[in-house]
Amino acid sequence: MVSKSIVSLEDFKTIINRPTSRPVIINFYELWSDPCKYISPIYERLSGEPAYGGLDFYKVDVSARPDVGEACRLMVVPTIAVYKGGRYAGGVTASDAKELRALLQRHC
């Protein structure tokens, strides 16, 4: 699975509040950010790995959708967050591939 784009605040709320037990992983990024440019292709590659097939991957450009970033109280990009049952369940705020992989493995 390749990550899907979140296009609005309402879309974000719908995605994280779906009645499913599948964790939602969201890459909050900005196009201009070098750390985001580094981690985003890794995130996309991992989203397609069979080992993470039990996770739903999304992404949102918070420069284009600042209301989503504000609703999540983001302090830094990239932030990759996990939501379960509408609640924040963990995340990483660095462009470290090992940390990202560890986060995904914890929530599979």
C-alpha positions as CSV (number, residue, x, y, z in Angstrom):
1,M,0.0,0.0,0.0
2,V,1.2,3.5,-0.8
3,S,0.3,6.2,1.6
4,K,-2.9,8.2,0.8
5,S,-3.1,12.0,1.1
6,I,-5.2,13.7,3.7
7,V,-6.9,16.6,2.0
8,S,-8.7,18.4,4.8
9,L,-9.2,18.6,8.5
10,E,-12.5,16.8,8.2
11,D,-10.8,14.1,6.2
12,F,-8.2,13.8,9.0
13,K,-10.9,13.5,11.7
14,T,-12.8,10.8,9.7
15,I,-9.6,8.8,9.1
16,I,-8.4,8.7,12.7
17,N,-11.9,8.0,14.0
18,R,-12.9,5.1,11.8
19,P,-14.4,2.1,13.6
20,T,-11.5,-0.2,13.0
21,S,-8.8,-1.8,15.0
22,R,-6.2,-1.0,12.4
23,P,-3.6,1.6,13.5
24,V,-3.4,4.7,11.3
25,I,0.1,6.0,10.6
26,I,0.4,9.6,9.4
27,N,3.4,11.4,8.0
28,F,3.1,15.1,8.8
29,Y,5.5,16.9,6.5
30,E,6.4,20.1,4.6
31,L,7.8,20.1,1.0
32,W,10.5,22.6,1.8
33,S,12.0,20.7,4.8
34,D,15.2,18.7,4.1
35,P,14.5,16.2,7.0
36,C,11.0,15.6,5.4
37,K,12.6,15.2,2.0
38,Y,14.9,12.5,3.5
39,I,12.3,10.5,5.4
40,S,9.3,10.7,3.1
41,P,10.6,8.3,0.5
42,I,11.6,5.9,3.3
43,Y,8.1,6.2,4.7
44,E,6.6,5.5,1.3
45,R,8.8,2.4,0.8
46,L,7.9,1.0,4.2
47,S,4.2,1.6,3.5
48,G,4.4,-0.9,0.7
49,E,6.2,-3.7,2.7
50,P,4.1,-6.7,3.5
51,A,5.3,-6.7,7.1
52,Y,3.3,-3.6,7.7
53,G,0.2,-4.6,5.8
54,G,-1.9,-4.3,9.0
55,L,-1.3,-0.6,9.2
56,D,-3.0,2.2,7.2
57,F,-0.6,4.8,5.9
58,Y,-1.5,8.5,5.3
59,K,0.4,11.7,4.7
60,V,-0.4,15.4,5.0
61,D,1.5,18.4,3.9
62,V,1.0,20.8,6.8
63,S,2.1,23.8,4.7
64,A,-1.0,23.2,2.5
65,R,-3.2,22.1,5.4
66,P,-2.1,24.1,8.4
67,D,-5.4,23.5,10.1
68,V,-4.5,19.8,10.4
69,G,-1.1,20.6,11.9
70,E,-2.7,23.1,14.4
71,A,-5.4,20.5,15.4
72,C,-2.6,18.0,16.2
73,R,-0.5,20.7,17.9
74,L,2.6,19.8,15.8
75,M,5.8,21.4,17.0
76,V,8.2,20.0,14.4
77,V,8.2,18.3,11.0
78,P,8.6,15.6,10.1
79,T,6.3,14.0,12.6
80,I,5.1,10.5,12.0
81,A,2.3,9.7,14.3
82,V,0.2,6.6,15.2
83,Y,-3.5,6.9,15.9
84,K,-5.7,4.1,17.3
85,G,-9.4,4.5,18.0
86,G,-9.2,8.2,17.4
87,R,-6.4,8.7,19.9
88,Y,-2.7,9.5,19.5
89,A,-0.8,6.3,20.3
90,G,2.8,7.3,19.7
91,G,5.1,8.8,17.1
92,V,8.6,10.0,16.1
93,T,9.7,13.5,15.3
94,A,13.0,12.7,13.7
95,S,14.1,11.7,10.2
96,D,15.7,8.5,11.5
97,A,14.8,5.4,9.5
98,K,15.6,3.1,12.4
99,E,13.2,5.0,14.7
100,L,10.5,4.9,12.1
101,R,10.9,1.2,11.5
102,A,10.8,0.6,15.3
103,L,7.6,2.7,15.6
104,L,5.9,0.6,12.9
105,Q,7.0,-2.7,14.4
106,R,5.6,-1.7,17.8
107,H,2.2,-1.1,16.2
108,C,1.8,-3.9,13.7
